[in-house]
Amino acid sequence: MRLTSLAAALCLSLSAFAAQAEPVNFLFASSGELATLHDKLARSDIAGVQVVYNWKNLEKGKGEYDFSAIEADLAYVQKMDKKLFIQIQDRFFEPTAKNVPAYLMTAPEYKGGIVPQVDNPGQGKAPAMGWVAQQWNPAVQKRYQALLKALAARFDGKVYGVNLPETAIDIDQKHDKTGFSCDRYFNAEVQNMQVARSAFQKSLVVQYVNFWPCEWDNDHQYMSRLFAFAANNHIGLGGPDVVPYKKGQMKNAYPFFNRYKGKLPVVAMAIQEPTLTYTNPKTHKPFSKQEITDFATSYLGAGLLFWTPETPWLKQH
């Protein structure tokens, strides 16, 4: 690892964030959406866009990579003098979204490649079923890490940052036949962070962290160990939702963001569609932009915010 160049880049990114009185705002989008978001992306208060790319669309066959979607999006934002943040998705939140390469689901060493998981899509919403890649299976994890390395070889220093998906998963552990354990999953996620940080020497690296299976209130020390590892290895952290002082999050990742304010190279938080379903218990109204921003910056220490285009303030003009 070129620690000198990495440290210099991180110092520059830290000083840039420290100089901002307000967090830097990005849009949050899926692959293929940029043309429809042109006017919002062109706003002077939007610095760029975070785009989610699923594993299946980036690796068509084993080791056969197709990064044309990222190339197109990068060219699009560069023409607008904006920045691109890429999220490499290995978990999906719809029953039909088995979005990993076909070989992972057929070759025996991958044991199906993915397993079903349950997701909470928002306040008052019924649980939704989706899928998650078996990162705890070394054969599956090896392929995901190969993808990260291939992406870094092509895009390090060209994309503003890369982030790995949230840590929360909810699978049927009682009937699991894939070798899952909470310790194996935790270790695999930490290893993926380390590989991403080693591969991307110039772009920001962010791991989303919100919950861990088997853990509540840091009773396995997964949360405390992950934050310490990130701080010691110059890895940014973030999360897929900002709901001020929500009880579940306050027993998991949120207090650690507060504890590590100023100790991470970057904190990047997303305000996605499920976040918009939550209301402020004091006002009984949806959280305002200012309420979300204030909590994200003052309590969580966020320097970057990724906003869904559906958020009301982005529709006002």
N, C-alpha and C positions, 0 to 999 in steps of 0.2 A: 504494500500500500504506500502511495506517495504521500506521506503524512504532512510534509511541508506544504505542498500545494493544496491539500485538503484543508489543513488548518487555516491557510490564508483565505481560501474561498469561504469557509465558515465564518471567519471573522468579518469578512465583508458583508455576508448575509446578516449576521447579528447586528452590525452597526446600522445597516439599512433599516431593519425592523425597529431598533431602538430609537431611530430618528423619527419614526412615525407616531404622531399623537393618536391616530386612529389605525385600526388594522387594515391591511391591504385586502381589498375585496376582489374575489374571483367569482366567475360563474361555475356552476356544477352541471355537467352535461353527459349524455351518453354518446357513444361513437356515432357519427353520421348526422349530428344535430346542428353543427355550427352554422350552416347557411340560414337556418330558421332563427338563429339567435343573433344574427349580425347586428341589429340595431342595439340590442342590450350590450353586446360585447364591445361595441364602438363607444359606449359611454365613457366619459373621462374619469368616472369614479370606479371603473372596472379595469383591473390590471391584466386580466387574462382569464383563462378557463381551465378547469380541471375536467378531463375527459376520462370516462371509465371504458376500458377495453377488456372484453372477456377473453379468457385463455383460448377458447376454441377458434376465435377469429385471428389470433396471432400465430397459432401453430396448427397448420393444416394437416400435417402428418408428423411422425416422430422426427424432430430436428428440421422440419421443413417450415421455416418461418415466413410469414407474410406480414410485413409491417407497413403495407401501403396505406392503411387507414391512418396510422400515426403520421406518416410522411405527409399525407394530404392535409391533416389538421394542423400540423406544424407549419406548413407553407401558408395555410390560410391565416393563422394568427400572426405570423411574422409579417405578412403584408399589411396587417393592421397595427403593427408595432405593439403587439400584446404577447403575453407569455403563456406557455402550455405546461400544465401539470398533468401527469398521466397516472392513472390508477390501474393496477394489473389485477383483475378480478378472478378469484378462484372459488367464489361462493355466490350463490344466486338465489333469488327470492320469489321465484314462481315455479309451480309444479312441473312445467314443461321445459324449464331452462336448465338443461343438462349441458352447459356451455364449456365443456372441456374437450380436448381432441378425442376423436373416436377411439384411437388405439388405447387410451387410458381405461376405457370402459370394456375392452375386449381381451387384451393380453392378460394372462393369468397372474403375472407378478404384481399387477396393480389392484387386484381384488375388487374390480368394479370401478376403481378410480374415484368415485364420489359416493356419498351417502346422503339420505334424506335428512333435512333439518327443519325445525320450526322457527318462524320469525314473527316478531311483533311489528306490524306495519304502522302502528300509531295509536294514539289515545282513542279508546272506544271502538277500535277495529278488531275484527276476529283474527286469531292467529293464522298465519299463512305458511304454506309448506314450500320449501325450496331444496337446494342441494349445496353441498360443500365438498371440496376436494379433500382427499385423505392425506393431508400433509404429514400425519404421523406415520404413514407408510413410507419408508425410505425410498422405495422405487418411485412413488408419485412425487415425493419432495425433490428428488434428484432432477426430475423433468421440469418442475417449476423453477428450480434454481438455474437450470440451463437456460430457460426462457429469460430470466432476469439478466443473466450474463450476456446473452445475445442482444437484448435490448440496450444494455449499457454500451456494448461495442458499437452500436449504431447511433445512439442518441445521447450519450453522456455529454453534458455541456451544451447540448442543443435544446433539450427540454429544461424548463426551469426546475422541475422536481418530479420525483416518482414516489407514489405511496402504495403501501401494502394494505390490504383490506382489514376491516375490523377483526378483533380477536373473538368476539362473541359468536358461539355456535351452540345449538341445542339439538343434540342427536339422541337417538334411543340407545343409551349405553347398555341397558339390560340385555338387549338382543343383538348387540354388535358382534360381528364376525370378522372384523377387519384388523383387530389388534389395537383398537383405540384405548388409550388411557389418558387421563388429564395431564399427567406428567409428560407423556410422550408428545402430546399436542403442544403444551407450553414450550418444551424444548425445541420442537420443530419450528414454531413461530419465531423464537429467538434466533435460531440458526438462519432462518430466511432473512431476518433483519440484518444479520451480520454479513451474509452473502451480498445483499443489496448494497449495503454501505461500502463493502470492499469493491464491488463492481462499478458503482457510480461514484467517481472521484470528484466530479465538478458539480453535478446537479444535486439539489437538496434531496434527502431521503427521509420519508416520514412513514412511521407505522401507526395505523389506527388502532387504538386500544379503548375498549369500553367495559367489557365483562370477560370473565374466564369461566368455562365450564368447571363445575365442582367447587367454585370459590364464591364466597360472600364476605365482604368486609376484610379482604386480605387474609383470610384464615389459612390459606396455603402459601402465602407470601409470593404468589405469582405476580400480583400487581407491583409490589414493592421491588421485587427482583427485576421486573421488566423496566421500570423507570430508572433504576440504578444502572442497568446495563445500557440503556439508551443514553443516559447522561455521560457515562464513561466512554462511550464509543461514538460520540458526536452524531447521534441519530435523532432526528426530530420525531415528535409524537403528535397525535391528533385524534379525532373521533368523528363518527358519522352523524352526530346530533348535538345541538346545544339547547337544552331545556333547563333554564335557570333553577338550580337547587332541587332538581327532581330527586325524590327519595332514593330510588334505585341506583341512580348514578352517584349519589352522595355516599353510598356504601361501597362504591367500586372505584372507577377511575378518577372522578372529579377531584376528590381531595388530594390526590397525588399530583395532578396538574398544578393545583395551588401550591403544594409543597415544593414543587420543582420549578416554580416561576424563576426565570433568569438562568436556569441551569441546563436548558436544552437549546440546541442550535435554532430550532424553530418549533412552534406549536401551531398546527393547522387544523381548524375545526370546520365541519360542514354543517350547513343548515339545509337538510334535505326535506322532501315532501312530508314524511311522517312527522317531522318537527313542527310543521305548520298546523298539525291537528291538536297540539297542546295549548291549554289556556292558562293564563296567570291566575292562580287561586285567589289572589287578592282583588283583581279587577274583573275576573270571570270573562275576560276577553283574550283573544290570541296575543301571544307575546309580540310586542312591537320590535321594530328594527333596533331601536335604541336600547331596549331592555335586553335583547339578545347580545348586542355588541358590548354593552357594559359588563355583562356577566362573563362573556367570552374573554374580554381583555383583562378586567380587574381581578377576576377570580381564577380563570383558567390560564391566563397569560398568553392568549392567542395573538399571533402576529399576522396570520392569514385566515381569512374566512371564505369558504366555498359556498355560495348561495344558489339554491335551486332557482331557475328562472320563474317559477311559480310564486315566489315570495312577493307579497303585495307591493313593497316599495319599488321593485323593479318594473312594475306595471303602471306606475303613476305617470311616467313620462318617457 
